Every structure is written in structure tokens, then in C-alpha cells.
Amino acid sequence: MKTTLEIPDPIFRKAKVKAAERGIPLRQFVTEAVEEKLAAAPVSGEKPWMKFAGGLRHLHNETIRINKLMEEEFEQIEPEDRL
């Protein structure tokens, strides 16, 4: 498949030099680089930011308690609201 990529000039030049040093076309060099990057992806499918997820888990019960208090407070009818 043909595609167009915008690669910053310094990276393009380095890639072109490395491909020439290996005696392969730039197309093959880029293909191999993408293949290597894909192979290095996390196997578990876990996102890198997920390692921080749950960092506030210890506040879960407190959140439930506060939400319950707010619900109870909003259920009360103030004297000025009675008809």
C-alpha cells in the first residue's frame, strides 16, 4: 500500500543514512521499524496510563458516604417549601 507520511527532516535524514548503511531501500527500513514497534506493543492490551488507574480507590467508601448524605439532605423538605 502506498501512503504519504510527514517525517521531520532530521529523522528522515537519519533513517535514510541508516538504510544506506544497511544497503536496503528506505521503504524496507521504515517497514522494519514499524514492524519492530508493533511487536514491542504491550501484549496484555493494557494502556500505559492504566497503571495509575485506581490510585484513589481508597476514597471510594468516602465518596459513597458523602453521596448518601447529599441524597438524604436533598430529600428533606424545608419549611418554606411546604405548601
N, C-alpha and C positions, 0 to 999 in steps of 0.2 A: 504494500500500500504506500502510496506517495502522500507526503504531508509537508507542510511548511512549519518550521519552528523558528522562534526568535531566541537566539542564544547570544548572551553578552559577548562582545568581541574578545575580551581576554580569555574566556572559557573556550570559545570557538578555536582560537589560535592554539591553545594548549592541547585541545583534543586533536586538532589537525596534526600537530607535531608528534603526539603520541602515536597516532595512527601511522604516520610516516615512519616512525622509528620501528614499529612492528611490521611494516611492509603490508599494511592492509588498507582498504579504502575507508574513508571517514564514515561512510554508511555502515560498514561492518563494525567499526569501533563503537559507534553510537548504539547500534543494535545490541552488542555485547554488554555495553554499560547499562542499558535499560534492563536487559535480562538479569544481570547481577543484582541490580537494585530491586527488582521484583522478587527474586529468590531470597533476598535478605529481609523481606517484609515479615512482620510477626505472624507466626503460624496460627496462633490462637485467635486471630482476628480482633484482639483487644486493642483498643485505641490507646496511644501513649498517654493521653490526658486522663484515662480511666484509673491510672494508679493513684490519683488523688481523689477519686470519687469515694464518697463515704467518709471523708475526713471529718465531717460534722455529725456523724452518726450518733455520737454521744448526746447530742441535743434533741434527738428525736422525741424522747419522752417528755422533755420540757416543752417542745412545740405542741404536742398533743394536749398537755395540761393547759397551756395558755389558750389554745383554740377552744377548749371546753369552757374555760372561764369566760371568754368573749361571747360564746354562744349563750351561756346562762345569763350574762348581763344583757344581751340584746333581747332575750325572751321576756325580760321584766318590763312591765308597762308602768311608765311614770305616771304619777297622779295627774299631771297636766295633760296627758294624752288620753285619759279616760273620758268617755262620752256619757 
